[in-house]
Amino acid sequence: MDWIMQIQDSSVLIWFLSKGGVLILTTWLSQAAVEEQTSVILLILKVLCHLPLHKASPENMSAILQSVNGLRFYRTSDISNRAKGLLSRWTKLFAKIQAMKKQNRNNSQIDSQSQLLL
């Protein structure tokens, strides 16, 4: 996981996500939570902050969201606070992306209408 944290090239991180990296992290996170391995959980949450998860597939995001959501009520406040913070960050990011998609869709419709008029 330290290796992932050192990668700054977003294309490499996106490749990692596309090859099932999120599912692996989800599995590790779930297992660490069951085994109460707080240091591993904290490291995985840190890695999740580093990854461009807005580029992950919706199915993979659903799995990781469920795992992180379950940590909101973890017995250690540091983990529960980080999980809440990560969920809040993702919510804002996805809302921003949806707004941009909607704006692009509207701009495309306006461009299409303009071209028809011409």
Beta strands, then each sheet from edge to edge (+ up, - down):
end
